[in-house]
Amino acid sequence: MKFSQVQLAAFVASLASAQTLNIPTRVGEITSLPEPSVITGSEDFGNKEFDRGHPCDSDEDTGSDNAVFVLEDGASLSNVIIGADSLEGVHCLGACTLTNVWFRDVCEDAISVLGTGDATIIGGGAQEAKDKVVQHNGAGTVTIKDFTVVNAGKLYRSCGDCTNNESKSPRKVIVENIRAYGMTSDLIGINSNFGDEATISGSCGETKNVCQEYKGVNKGSGSSSKVDTKTSCKGAQGLLETLPACGAGDELPETEVPSETASETTVSATATPVETAEEETPSATTAPTETEEAPEETTTPTPTESESAPEEEAPVTTAAPDPSTLLTLTKTAEDSTPTEDSSSGSVARWGQCGGKGYTGPTACAAGECKVQNDWYSQCL
């Protein structure tokens, strides 16, 4: 059978869109939170899965009230799966660390870094983020290492039009060993006019552009737009037009998504709610052009900031939970199963090959099975 170039391109595109993220096997039932869980210290959930019990029915910025987890300044979150029924994912109010955090189906943004401080994202992955995975609104450095992103717009974007955007800059992003599949836009977007910098290395995959510089604006001063310079794109891959293709050993294995059917039970615990004012909504009403972005602010100012304009948002406040608490509503569903290399019965590179509660194969088709923590070993 002969294929035309158009047919072949359509076939390749269909394969890319069919890719799914190799999420570790969930431990236990899905837990639906009626309110955000506030993390004040360090929490390791051992690959449990949480959502908010609310399907993604809006691509608008819905604020921290709809997040699954809200991390206070200095908090850490590890070994957890964010389920599909969530409008928002993880919101960091300051410095934060995310280790092996997985996002099954991103609605608006997976991770929003809202406050001042450095954020570190190690391992884990996200899929189906139509816009972006990481939104960076506060001043500081975001480091993303050993992360996998599938079927998304951007991996990272420095806020294009936040309130007092220039005063919350410069922002920096360090990207290392990223695997990107089915990306429809730039891997990284930064505001070079505000002093942002991106350092990119060791990554592979499919992107429209590797590093795109923009002209950032303060809210109410127009729209953020692309610029032609690359002076703020650094690292071994910062100036590349596209990333190199991932090798055969880097192929993304498919994983089984848990059953959609579920039965709800009663609330099983108490929680400390997060009090947030409604966040700012984009002011632009027209669709972005080729060189112009639609507003994308996710603003939750820190308590030290003072906003004078009448439309400004109020700071996020919490009831100082100690320790971190969860208000849970559980629903049962079949656990996802480990992914194997269909030809050899072994785990493909980057797949899970061990850990507490893991019952799948431990042999790696490529690389070695290396322990990341008690709950997760990975073929590297």
The 8 nearest C-alpha neighbors of each residue, nearest first, counted from 0:
[[1, 2, 3, 6, 7, 4, 10, 5],
 [2, 0, 3, 6, 7, 4, 5, 10],
 [1, 3, 6, 7, 4, 0, 5, 8],
 [2, 4, 6, 5, 7, 1, 8, 9],
 [3, 5, 7, 6, 8, 2, 9, 10],
 [6, 4, 8, 3, 7, 9, 2, 10],
 [7, 5, 9, 3, 4, 8, 2, 10],
 [6, 8, 10, 4, 9, 5, 2, 3],
 [9, 7, 11, 5, 10, 6, 4, 12],
 [10, 8, 12, 6, 7, 11, 13, 5],
 [9, 11, 7, 13, 8, 12, 6, 14],
 [10, 12, 14, 8, 13, 9, 7, 15],
 [13, 11, 9, 15, 14, 10, 8, 16],
 [12, 14, 10, 16, 15, 11, 9, 17],
 [13, 15, 17, 11, 12, 16, 10, 18],
 [16, 14, 12, 17, 181, 13, 18, 11],
 [15, 17, 13, 14, 18, 12, 181, 150],
 [18, 16, 14, 15, 13, 19, 12, 150],
 [19, 17, 15, 16, 253, 14, 20, 149],
 [18, 20, 253, 17, 254, 21, 149, 126],
 [19, 21, 22, 126, 149, 253, 254, 18],
 [20, 22, 254, 253, 252, 350, 23, 19],
 [21, 23, 20, 24, 101, 254, 103, 124],
 [24, 22, 25, 351, 21, 337, 46, 335],
 [23, 25, 335, 336, 337, 26, 22, 334],
 [24, 26, 46, 47, 334, 335, 23, 48],
 [25, 27, 47, 46, 24, 28, 356, 45],
 [28, 26, 25, 47, 29, 334, 48, 331],
 [27, 29, 331, 30, 332, 330, 329, 26],
 [28, 30, 48, 330, 49, 329, 331, 31],
 [31, 29, 329, 49, 328, 327, 28, 330],
 [32, 30, 328, 50, 51, 52, 329, 327],
 [31, 33, 327, 51, 34, 326, 328, 50],
 [32, 34, 51, 31, 326, 327, 328, 35],
 [35, 33, 32, 272, 36, 326, 64, 51],
 [36, 34, 67, 68, 66, 37, 69, 273],
 [35, 37, 68, 325, 69, 324, 67, 38],
 [36, 38, 69, 323, 68, 70, 35, 39],
 [39, 37, 70, 323, 40, 71, 69, 74],
 [38, 40, 71, 74, 323, 70, 37, 322],
 [41, 39, 74, 38, 75, 42, 73, 323],
 [40, 42, 75, 74, 76, 43, 39, 38],
 [41, 43, 76, 75, 44, 77, 40, 38],
 [44, 42, 77, 45, 78, 76, 41, 79],
 [45, 43, 79, 78, 46, 47, 42, 77],
 [44, 46, 78, 47, 43, 374, 79, 26],
 [47, 45, 79, 78, 25, 44, 26, 80],
 [48, 46, 26, 79, 25, 44, 45, 80],
 [47, 49, 80, 29, 81, 79, 82, 30],
 [50, 48, 30, 81, 82, 29, 31, 80],
 [49, 51, 82, 31, 85, 84, 52, 81],
 [52, 50, 32, 31, 85, 53, 84, 33],
 [51, 53, 84, 31, 50, 85, 54, 32],
 [54, 52, 84, 51, 85, 55, 86, 50],
 [55, 53, 84, 56, 85, 52, 86, 83],
 [54, 56, 86, 106, 57, 85, 84, 53],
 [55, 57, 54, 58, 86, 53, 106, 59],
 [58, 56, 59, 55, 86, 106, 107, 60],
 [57, 59, 107, 106, 60, 56, 55, 86],
 [60, 58, 57, 61, 107, 280, 281, 295],
 [59, 61, 62, 297, 107, 58, 280, 278],
 [62, 60, 59, 65, 278, 63, 86, 87],
 [63, 61, 64, 278, 60, 65, 277, 297],
 [62, 64, 66, 65, 275, 90, 61, 69],
 [65, 63, 62, 66, 275, 273, 35, 274],
 [64, 66, 63, 87, 62, 86, 61, 67],
 [67, 65, 87, 63, 88, 68, 35, 64],
 [66, 68, 35, 88, 89, 50, 51, 36],
 [69, 67, 36, 89, 35, 66, 37, 70],
 [68, 70, 90, 37, 89, 91, 36, 38],
 [71, 69, 91, 38, 74, 37, 92, 90],
 [70, 72, 39, 92, 74, 38, 73, 93],
 [71, 73, 93, 94, 92, 74, 95, 70],
 [74, 72, 94, 95, 71, 93, 75, 40],
 [75, 73, 40, 95, 39, 70, 71, 72],
 [76, 74, 41, 96, 95, 97, 42, 40],
 [77, 75, 97, 42, 41, 43, 96, 98],
 [76, 78, 98, 43, 99, 97, 79, 100],
 [79, 77, 46, 99, 45, 100, 44, 43],
 [78, 80, 46, 100, 47, 44, 77, 48],
 [79, 81, 48, 101, 100, 102, 82, 47],
 [82, 80, 102, 49, 50, 48, 101, 103],
 [83, 81, 50, 103, 49, 84, 80, 48],
 [82, 84, 104, 103, 85, 50, 81, 105],
 [85, 83, 54, 53, 52, 50, 82, 51],
 [86, 84, 51, 50, 87, 53, 83, 54],
 [85, 87, 55, 106, 65, 107, 66, 53],
 [88, 86, 66, 85, 65, 107, 108, 106],
 [87, 89, 109, 66, 67, 110, 68, 90],
 [88, 90, 110, 68, 69, 66, 67, 109],
 [91, 89, 111, 69, 110, 112, 70, 92],
 [90, 92, 70, 112, 93, 113, 69, 95],
 [91, 93, 114, 113, 71, 72, 70, 90],
 [94, 92, 72, 114, 116, 115, 91, 95],
 [93, 95, 116, 117, 73, 72, 118, 115],
 [96, 94, 118, 73, 74, 75, 91, 93],
 [95, 97, 75, 119, 118, 120, 76, 98],
 [96, 98, 120, 76, 77, 75, 119, 100],
 [99, 97, 77, 121, 100, 122, 120, 76],
 [98, 100, 123, 122, 78, 77, 121, 101],
 [99, 101, 123, 79, 78, 98, 80, 77],
 [102, 100, 80, 124, 123, 125, 81, 99],
 [103, 101, 125, 81, 104, 80, 105, 124],
 [102, 104, 82, 83, 81, 126, 125, 101],
 [103, 105, 83, 127, 126, 102, 106, 82],
 [106, 104, 128, 127, 109, 126, 102, 107],
 [105, 107, 86, 55, 108, 128, 104, 87],
 [108, 106, 58, 87, 105, 86, 60, 59],
 [109, 107, 132, 110, 131, 106, 87, 105],
 [108, 110, 88, 132, 105, 133, 89, 87],
 [109, 111, 133, 89, 108, 88, 90, 132],
 [112, 110, 134, 90, 113, 133, 135, 91],
 [113, 111, 91, 135, 136, 90, 114, 134],
 [112, 114, 136, 137, 92, 299, 91, 111],
 [115, 113, 93, 92, 137, 301, 112, 116],
 [114, 116, 137, 138, 93, 139, 94, 113],
 [117, 115, 94, 93, 139, 114, 138, 118],
 [116, 118, 94, 140, 139, 141, 119, 95],
 [117, 119, 141, 95, 94, 96, 142, 140],
 [120, 118, 96, 142, 141, 97, 143, 121],
 [119, 121, 143, 97, 96, 142, 98, 144],
 [122, 120, 98, 144, 145, 143, 97, 99],
 [123, 121, 99, 145, 146, 98, 144, 120],
 [124, 122, 99, 100, 101, 146, 147, 121],
 [123, 125, 147, 101, 146, 148, 102, 100],
 [126, 124, 102, 148, 101, 103, 149, 147],
 [125, 127, 149, 104, 128, 150, 148, 105],
 [126, 128, 150, 151, 104, 105, 129, 149],
 [129, 127, 151, 105, 130, 131, 126, 132],
 [128, 130, 151, 152, 127, 131, 106, 150],
 [131, 129, 152, 128, 153, 151, 107, 132],
 [130, 132, 153, 152, 154, 128, 108, 133],
 [131, 133, 109, 154, 108, 128, 155, 110],
 [132, 134, 155, 110, 111, 131, 154, 109],
 [133, 135, 111, 156, 155, 112, 110, 157],
 [136, 134, 157, 112, 158, 137, 111, 156],
 [137, 135, 113, 158, 112, 157, 134, 298],
 [138, 136, 114, 115, 113, 167, 135, 112],
 [137, 139, 167, 115, 168, 170, 169, 116],
 [138, 140, 116, 117, 170, 115, 171, 137],
 [139, 141, 171, 117, 172, 170, 118, 142],
 [140, 142, 118, 172, 117, 119, 171, 173],
 [141, 143, 173, 119, 172, 120, 174, 118],
 [144, 142, 120, 174, 121, 173, 119, 175],
 [143, 145, 175, 121, 146, 176, 174, 122],
 [146, 144, 122, 176, 177, 121, 175, 147],
 [145, 147, 122, 177, 124, 123, 144, 178],
 [148, 146, 124, 178, 177, 179, 125, 123],
 [147, 149, 179, 125, 124, 126, 180, 178],
 [150, 148, 126, 180, 151, 181, 179, 20],
 [151, 149, 181, 127, 182, 126, 180, 16],
 [150, 152, 128, 182, 129, 127, 149, 153],
 [151, 153, 130, 183, 184, 131, 129, 182],
 [154, 152, 131, 186, 185, 155, 184, 151],
 [153, 155, 132, 186, 131, 133, 187, 152],
 [156, 154, 133, 187, 153, 132, 134, 188],
 [157, 155, 188, 134, 158, 187, 189, 135],
 [156, 158, 135, 189, 159, 188, 134, 136],
 [159, 157, 136, 135, 160, 161, 296, 156],
 [158, 160, 215, 223, 216, 157, 161, 295],
 [161, 159, 218, 216, 217, 158, 294, 296],
 [162, 160, 164, 296, 218, 217, 158, 163],
 [161, 163, 218, 164, 217, 160, 298, 311],
 [164, 162, 217, 166, 165, 161, 167, 218],
 [163, 165, 161, 217, 162, 167, 166, 160],
 [164, 166, 168, 167, 163, 193, 217, 216],
 [165, 167, 168, 164, 163, 169, 138, 193],
 [168, 166, 138, 164, 165, 137, 169, 163],
 [169, 167, 170, 165, 138, 166, 193, 164],
 [168, 170, 195, 194, 193, 138, 167, 171],
 [171, 169, 195, 168, 139, 138, 140, 196],
 [170, 172, 140, 196, 195, 197, 141, 139],
 [171, 173, 141, 197, 140, 142, 198, 174],
 [174, 172, 142, 198, 197, 199, 143, 141],
 [173, 175, 199, 143, 144, 142, 198, 200],
 [176, 174, 144, 200, 201, 177, 199, 202],
 [175, 177, 202, 201, 145, 144, 200, 178],
 [176, 178, 202, 146, 145, 175, 147, 179],
 [179, 177, 147, 203, 204, 202, 148, 146],
 [178, 180, 204, 148, 205, 147, 149, 177],
 [181, 179, 149, 205, 204, 182, 150, 148],
 [180, 182, 150, 15, 149, 205, 16, 183],
 [181, 183, 206, 151, 150, 152, 180, 184],
 [184, 182, 152, 207, 151, 206, 181, 185],
 [185, 183, 152, 207, 153, 182, 206, 186],
 [186, 184, 208, 153, 207, 187, 209, 206],
 [185, 187, 153, 209, 154, 206, 210, 208],
 [188, 186, 210, 155, 185, 156, 154, 211],
 [187, 189, 156, 211, 212, 210, 157, 155],
 [188, 190, 212, 157, 195, 213, 191, 156],
 [191, 189, 213, 215, 214, 195, 192, 193],
 [190, 192, 195, 194, 193, 212, 189, 231],
 [191, 193, 190, 194, 214, 215, 195, 213],
 [194, 192, 191, 190, 169, 195, 165, 168],
 [193, 195, 169, 191, 192, 196, 190, 168],
 [196, 194, 170, 169, 191, 190, 171, 193],
 [195, 197, 171, 231, 232, 172, 194, 198],
 [196, 198, 172, 232, 233, 171, 173, 199],
 [199, 197, 233, 234, 173, 174, 237, 232],
 [198, 200, 174, 234, 237, 236, 175, 173],
 [201, 199, 175, 236, 235, 202, 234, 174],
 [200, 202, 176, 175, 203, 177, 199, 236],
 [203, 201, 176, 177, 200, 178, 175, 242],
 [204, 202, 245, 243, 178, 242, 244, 179],
 [203, 205, 179, 244, 245, 180, 178, 242],
 [204, 206, 180, 179, 182, 181, 242, 244],
 [207, 205, 182, 208, 185, 186, 241, 184],
 [206, 208, 184, 185, 183, 241, 182, 209],
 [209, 207, 185, 206, 241, 240, 210, 186],
 [208, 210, 186, 241, 185, 240, 187, 239],
 [211, 209, 187, 208, 237, 188, 232, 186],
 [212, 210, 188, 187, 185, 189, 213, 209],
 [211, 213, 189, 191, 190, 226, 188, 225],
 [214, 212, 225, 190, 226, 224, 189, 215],
 [213, 215, 190, 224, 223, 192, 225, 191],
 [214, 216, 159, 190, 223, 213, 160, 192],
 [217, 215, 160, 223, 220, 159, 218, 164],
 [216, 218, 164, 160, 163, 162, 220, 161],
 [217, 219, 162, 160, 161, 220, 216, 163],
 [218, 220, 221, 217, 282, 160, 162, 216],
 [221, 219, 218, 217, 216, 222, 160, 223],
 [220, 222, 219, 216, 223, 218, 217, 283],
 [221, 223, 224, 292, 294, 291, 216, 293],
 [222, 224, 215, 159, 214, 292, 216, 291],
 [225, 223, 291, 290, 214, 213, 292, 222],
 [224, 226, 213, 290, 212, 214, 291, 227],
 [225, 227, 213, 212, 228, 214, 224, 290],
 [228, 226, 229, 225, 212, 211, 213, 230],
 [227, 229, 226, 230, 212, 231, 211, 191],
 [230, 228, 232, 231, 212, 238, 227, 211],
 [229, 231, 232, 228, 233, 191, 212, 238],
 [230, 232, 196, 229, 233, 191, 197, 195],
 [233, 231, 237, 197, 229, 230, 210, 238],
 [234, 232, 237, 198, 197, 231, 199, 238],
 [233, 235, 198, 199, 237, 236, 200, 232],
 [234, 236, 200, 237, 199, 233, 238, 201],
 [237, 235, 200, 199, 239, 234, 238, 233],
 [236, 238, 233, 232, 234, 199, 239, 235],
 [237, 239, 236, 232, 240, 229, 233, 210],
 [240, 238, 236, 241, 237, 209, 242, 210],
 [239, 241, 208, 209, 238, 242, 210, 207],
 [242, 240, 239, 208, 209, 206, 243, 207],
 [241, 243, 203, 204, 244, 205, 209, 239],
 [244, 242, 203, 204, 245, 241, 202, 205],
 [245, 243, 204, 203, 246, 242, 205, 241],
 [244, 246, 203, 204, 249, 243, 250, 247],
 [247, 245, 249, 248, 244, 250, 203, 243],
 [246, 248, 249, 250, 245, 348, 365, 251],
 [247, 249, 246, 348, 250, 365, 347, 245],
 [250, 248, 246, 247, 245, 348, 251, 349],
 [251, 249, 247, 248, 252, 246, 245, 348],
 [250, 252, 249, 253, 21, 20, 18, 349],
 [253, 251, 21, 250, 347, 254, 338, 350],
 [254, 252, 19, 21, 20, 338, 251, 18],
 [253, 255, 21, 338, 256, 19, 252, 20],
 [254, 256, 335, 336, 257, 253, 338, 337],
 [255, 257, 335, 254, 258, 336, 334, 103],
 [258, 256, 335, 333, 334, 255, 332, 259],
 [259, 257, 260, 333, 332, 256, 261, 334],
 [260, 258, 261, 257, 332, 256, 333, 331],
 [261, 259, 258, 332, 262, 331, 333, 257],
 [262, 260, 331, 332, 330, 259, 263, 258],
 [261, 263, 330, 331, 264, 260, 332, 329],
 [264, 262, 330, 329, 261, 265, 328, 331],
 [263, 265, 329, 330, 328, 262, 266, 267],
 [264, 266, 328, 267, 263, 329, 327, 330],
 [267, 265, 328, 327, 268, 264, 326, 329],
 [266, 268, 327, 265, 328, 326, 269, 329],
 [269, 267, 326, 327, 266, 325, 270, 328],
 [270, 268, 326, 325, 271, 324, 267, 327],
 [271, 269, 326, 325, 324, 272, 268, 36],
 [270, 272, 320, 324, 273, 318, 269, 37],
 [273, 271, 34, 270, 274, 35, 317, 318],
 [272, 274, 317, 275, 64, 35, 271, 316],
 [275, 273, 316, 317, 315, 272, 276, 64],
 [276, 274, 315, 64, 273, 316, 277, 63],
 [275, 277, 313, 278, 312, 315, 274, 314],
 [276, 278, 275, 62, 279, 312, 61, 313],
 [279, 277, 62, 312, 298, 276, 280, 297],
 [280, 278, 312, 298, 281, 277, 297, 311],
 [279, 281, 282, 278, 60, 296, 59, 297],
 [280, 282, 294, 283, 295, 279, 296, 293],
 [281, 283, 280, 284, 294, 219, 218, 279],
 [284, 282, 281, 285, 294, 293, 222, 221],
 [285, 283, 282, 286, 281, 293, 287, 294],
 [284, 286, 283, 287, 293, 288, 282, 292],
 [285, 287, 293, 288, 284, 283, 292, 291],
 [288, 286, 292, 291, 293, 285, 289, 290],
 [287, 289, 291, 290, 286, 292, 293, 224],
 [288, 290, 291, 287, 292, 225, 224, 286],
 [291, 289, 225, 224, 288, 292, 287, 226],
 [290, 292, 224, 288, 287, 289, 223, 225],
 [293, 291, 287, 223, 224, 294, 222, 290],
 [292, 294, 287, 295, 286, 222, 291, 283],
 [295, 293, 281, 160, 296, 292, 222, 283],
 [296, 294, 293, 281, 158, 297, 159, 160],
 [297, 295, 161, 298, 158, 294, 160, 281],
 [296, 298, 60, 295, 299, 278, 136, 62],
 [299, 297, 296, 278, 300, 113, 279, 136],
 [298, 300, 113, 314, 315, 301, 297, 278],
 [301, 299, 314, 298, 304, 114, 302, 315],
 [300, 302, 303, 304, 114, 314, 299, 315],
 [303, 301, 304, 314, 300, 315, 305, 316],
 [304, 302, 301, 305, 300, 314, 306, 115],
 [303, 305, 302, 301, 300, 306, 314, 163],
 [304, 306, 307, 303, 302, 300, 301, 314],
 [305, 307, 311, 308, 304, 312, 313, 309],
 [308, 306, 309, 305, 311, 310, 312, 304],
 [307, 309, 310, 311, 306, 312, 305, 162],
 [310, 308, 311, 307, 306, 312, 313, 279],
 [311, 309, 308, 312, 279, 307, 306, 313],
 [312, 310, 308, 309, 306, 313, 307, 279],
 [311, 313, 278, 279, 276, 310, 314, 277],
 [312, 314, 276, 315, 311, 300, 275, 299],
 [315, 313, 300, 302, 301, 299, 316, 312],
 [314, 316, 275, 299, 274, 313, 276, 317],
 [317, 315, 274, 314, 275, 273, 318, 302],
 [316, 318, 273, 319, 274, 315, 272, 320],
 [317, 319, 320, 271, 316, 273, 272, 274],
 [320, 318, 317, 321, 271, 39, 316, 322],
 [321, 319, 322, 318, 323, 271, 324, 37],
 [322, 320, 323, 319, 39, 324, 40, 38],
 [321, 323, 320, 324, 39, 40, 38, 319],
 [324, 322, 38, 321, 37, 39, 320, 325],
 [323, 325, 270, 36, 322, 271, 37, 326],
 [326, 324, 270, 36, 327, 269, 268, 323],
 [327, 325, 270, 269, 268, 32, 33, 34],
 [328, 326, 32, 266, 31, 267, 268, 325],
 [327, 329, 31, 266, 32, 30, 265, 264],
 [330, 328, 30, 31, 264, 29, 263, 327],
 [331, 329, 263, 262, 261, 29, 30, 28],
 [330, 332, 28, 261, 262, 29, 329, 333],
 [331, 333, 261, 258, 28, 334, 257, 260],
 [332, 334, 257, 258, 335, 331, 28, 260],
 [335, 333, 257, 25, 336, 332, 24, 26],
 [336, 334, 257, 24, 255, 256, 25, 333],
 [335, 337, 24, 255, 334, 338, 254, 359],
 [338, 336, 359, 24, 339, 254, 335, 23],
 [337, 339, 254, 253, 336, 346, 252, 340],
 [340, 338, 346, 345, 344, 341, 347, 337],
 [339, 341, 345, 346, 344, 347, 342, 343],
 [340, 342, 344, 339, 343, 345, 338, 346],
 [343, 341, 340, 344, 345, 339, 364, 346],
 [342, 344, 345, 340, 341, 364, 339, 346],
 [343, 345, 340, 339, 341, 342, 346, 360],
 [346, 344, 340, 362, 339, 343, 363, 364],
 [345, 347, 339, 363, 340, 364, 350, 362],
 [348, 346, 364, 340, 350, 363, 365, 252],
 [347, 349, 378, 365, 350, 248, 249, 379],
 [350, 348, 378, 379, 377, 347, 351, 249],
 [349, 351, 348, 377, 378, 347, 346, 21],
 [352, 350, 377, 376, 353, 23, 378, 375],
 [351, 353, 361, 377, 376, 368, 360, 378],
 [354, 352, 376, 357, 375, 351, 361, 377],
 [353, 355, 374, 375, 357, 376, 373, 356],
 [356, 354, 374, 357, 373, 353, 375, 45],
 [355, 357, 354, 358, 26, 374, 24, 353],
 [358, 356, 354, 355, 353, 359, 24, 352],
 [359, 357, 356, 360, 337, 353, 354, 355],
 [358, 360, 337, 357, 361, 352, 353, 338],
 [361, 359, 362, 345, 352, 346, 358, 339],
 [360, 362, 352, 353, 363, 359, 346, 345],
 [363, 361, 345, 360, 346, 364, 352, 368],
 [362, 364, 346, 365, 345, 378, 367, 347],
 [365, 363, 347, 345, 346, 348, 362, 366],
 [366, 364, 363, 348, 248, 347, 367, 378],
 [365, 367, 379, 378, 363, 348, 364, 368],
 [368, 366, 378, 379, 369, 363, 365, 377],
 [369, 367, 378, 377, 352, 376, 363, 379],
 [370, 368, 376, 377, 367, 378, 371, 379],
 [369, 371, 376, 372, 375, 377, 368, 373],
 [372, 370, 376, 375, 369, 377, 373, 374],
 [371, 373, 375, 374, 370, 376, 354, 78],
 [374, 372, 354, 375, 355, 371, 370, 376],
 [375, 373, 354, 355, 372, 45, 376, 46],
 [374, 376, 354, 372, 371, 353, 373, 370],
 [377, 375, 370, 353, 371, 369, 352, 354],
 [376, 378, 351, 352, 368, 369, 350, 349],
 [379, 377, 368, 348, 349, 367, 350, 363],
 [378, 366, 367, 349, 348, 377, 368, 369]]
